[in-house]
């Protein structure tokens, strides 16, 4: 099942040489794990709440491959280039199956809470 690495970054000003180096070198660290950029350097349209900063979304064939990429020596060598220059949060998360139905999740939540279905 597809998995994602989602970063919420807080850049300050223009990227410096280390950040540019990081950007130039990251794709080869992802290639062995089937990773690819899904969102990168795109404007964020905030429709609810607040979202200071930027978002980056990477896709991987599975959560195992996402974890292996993040832990890889090749990527870990690059982490300081970004971390020294911009704060941020990074999460790995597994996606849902193509046949996912949120109504089944709602039904399971209702059953666990002892609630009756909505009319």
Buried (B, 14 or more C-beta within 10 A) or exposed (E): EBBBBBBBBEBEEEBBEBBEBBBEBBEEBBEEBBBBBBBBEEEEEEEEEEEEBBBBBBBBBBBEBBBBBBEBEBBEEBEEBBEEBBEBEBEBEBBEEEEEEEEEEEEEEEEEEEEEEEE
